[in-house]
Amino acid sequence: MKISQGQAAPSFTIKDVNGSTVNLSDYRGKKILLTFYRNVGCPICNLRFHEVQEEAAYFKSKNLIVLAVYESTAENMRTYLEGETPPYAVMLPNPEKTLYQLYGIERNKGKIFKSIFHGAIGKAKKGSKLFKTKMKQDGDMGTLGADFLIDENGIVKRAYYCSYIGDHLPLDTVKAFLN
C-alpha cells in the first residue's frame, strides 16, 4: 500500500551498512529524506546518490537526515563505499525488501522501458563513470525508487513514487521543504 502525504511515516528498525541499529523514531525532531534506491550496482542510482552527496553541506546545515535504502546486501554496500568520501546519508541495506514492502515501493519491469524515453541511457553512462569500484547489480531489475519527506513529528509531507528509473523528487523540492 502506498504512503500518502499527511500520514504518519511507518516506523521501522533496521541495521545500517555497519551493523548499527537505526530506528526511524530516533530521528523525531528532525526533518528526514527517506530515499529508496534500487541497488548499489545501478549506475542511475549511483548518479542520484552523488547528486544528493553534492548537497551534503547544505542539507547538513539545515539538519536534514538522509536515510538511503538499497536492496543490496551490507557486504556489497561496503564494497561500493570503498574509496568514497564517507557518505552524508545513513546507508541502509535491505535485500529482504521489508522496507520496500512497508512503504509500497513498486516493482514493474514494464516501466523499465519507459526509462529509456526519459534519459536513462545518458544517466547510466554518467553514473557508470562515477563508480570507484566496479559493482555488480544485486537487486530486482524492476524496482522503482521513491522519496519521502518526513517532518519533525514523523508526518509524511511529500511521498514521491518514481514513474521510471532515474525519476526522483527534485532536490529543489527537498530544499524548499527545509526552508
C-alpha positions in Angstrom: 0.0 0.0 0.0 1.4 3.4 -1.0 2.1 6.0 1.7 0.2 9.3 1.4 1.0 12.9 2.3 -0.2 13.7 5.9 0.1 10.1 7.1 2.5 9.1 9.9 5.6 7.6 8.4 5.6 3.9 9.1 8.1 3.1 11.8 10.9 0.7 11.3 14.1 -0.6 12.9 16.9 -1.9 10.7 20.7 -2.3 10.8 22.7 0.2 8.8 25.6 -0.8 6.5 28.0 -1.0 9.5 25.6 -3.1 11.7 24.3 -0.3 13.9 20.6 -0.2 14.7 18.6 2.5 13.1 15.1 3.3 14.3 13.1 5.9 12.4 11.6 7.1 15.7 15.1 8.1 16.9 15.0 10.9 14.4 11.9 12.6 15.8 12.5 16.3 16.0 14.5 16.3 12.7 13.5 16.5 9.1 14.2 13.4 7.1 14.6 12.5 3.4 13.9 8.8 3.2 15.0 7.7 -0.2 14.7 4.3 -1.8 17.2 3.2 -4.5 17.4 0.0 -6.5 20.9 -1.3 -5.7 24.4 -0.1 -5.4 25.4 -1.5 -8.8 22.7 0.5 -10.6 24.6 3.3 -12.4 21.5 5.6 -12.4 21.2 5.2 -8.7 24.9 5.9 -8.3 24.3 9.2 -10.2 21.5 10.2 -7.9 23.4 9.2 -4.8 26.3 11.5 -6.0 23.8 14.3 -6.7 22.5 14.0 -3.1 26.1 13.9 -1.8 26.9 17.2 -3.6 24.2 18.9 -1.5 25.5 17.3 1.8 26.9 20.6 3.2 23.6 22.4 2.6 21.5 19.5 3.9 23.7 19.2 7.0 23.4 23.0 7.7 19.6 22.5 7.7 19.8 19.4 9.9 18.3 17.1 7.3 18.8 13.4 7.9 19.1 11.4 4.8 18.2 7.7 5.1 19.2 5.9 1.9 17.7 2.4 1.5 19.1 -0.1 -1.0 18.0 -3.6 -1.9 21.7 -4.5 -1.8 23.5 -6.6 0.9 25.5 -4.8 3.5 28.6 -6.5 2.1 28.0 -5.2 -1.4 27.3 -1.8 0.0 30.6 -1.7 1.9 32.4 -2.6 -1.3 30.5 0.3 -3.0 31.6 2.7 -0.3 35.3 1.8 -0.5 37.3 4.7 -1.8 34.3 7.1 -1.5 34.2 10.1 0.8 32.2 8.9 3.8 28.5 9.4 2.8 26.4 12.1 4.3 23.5 9.6 4.1 22.8 6.8 6.6 23.1 3.8 4.4 20.5 1.0 4.9 20.8 -2.3 3.2 17.5 -4.1 2.8 17.9 -7.1 0.5 14.9 -8.7 2.1 12.9 -5.7 0.8 10.9 -5.4 4.0 11.1 -1.6 3.9 10.2 -1.6 0.3 7.0 -3.5 1.1 6.3 -1.3 4.2 6.4 1.8 2.0 4.7 0.4 -1.0 7.7 0.6 -3.4 6.7 -0.6 -6.8 8.3 -3.3 -8.9 7.3 -3.0 -12.5 9.6 -4.3 -15.3 7.3 -2.7 -17.9 8.2 0.8 -16.6 11.9 0.0 -17.2 11.3 0.6 -20.9 9.7 4.0 -20.1 13.1 4.9 -18.6 14.7 4.8 -22.0 12.5 7.7 -23.1 13.5 9.8 -20.0 17.2 9.8 -20.5 18.1 6.5 -18.8 20.9 5.7 -21.2 22.7 9.1 -20.7 22.2 8.9 -16.9 23.5 5.3 -16.9 26.7 6.4 -18.8 27.2 9.4 -16.4 26.6 7.3 -13.3 28.9 4.5 -14.5 31.8 6.9 -14.7 31.3 7.8 -11.0 31.9 4.3 -9.7 35.2 4.0 -7.8 34.9 0.2 -7.8 33.2 -2.0 -10.4 29.9 -3.1 -8.9 27.5 -5.9 -9.7 23.8 -5.4 -9.5 22.3 -7.4 -6.7 18.7 -6.3 -6.7 15.5 -6.6 -8.6 15.8 -5.0 -12.1 12.1 -4.0 -11.9 12.3 -2.0 -8.7 11.4 1.7 -9.0 12.7 4.2 -6.4 10.7 6.6 -4.1 11.4 9.6 -1.9 9.7 10.7 1.3 10.0 14.0 3.1 9.2 13.5 6.7 8.7 16.3 9.2 9.9 16.6 12.8 6.7 15.0 14.0 7.1 11.9 11.8 4.5 13.0 9.3 5.0 12.4 5.6 4.9 15.9 4.0 5.7 14.5 0.5 5.5 11.0 -0.9 7.1 10.7 -4.3 6.9 7.4 -6.2 9.2 7.2 -9.2 7.5 6.6 -12.6 10.7 5.2 -14.2 14.3 4.5 -13.3 16.1 7.8 -12.8 12.9 9.7 -11.7 13.3 11.1 -8.2 12.0 14.0 -6.2 13.8 17.1 -7.5 16.5 18.3 -5.0 15.0 21.8 -5.2 11.8 20.4 -3.7 13.9 18.9 -0.9 15.4 22.3 -0.3 12.0 24.0 -0.3 10.9 21.6 2.4 13.9 22.7 4.6 13.1 26.4 4.4 
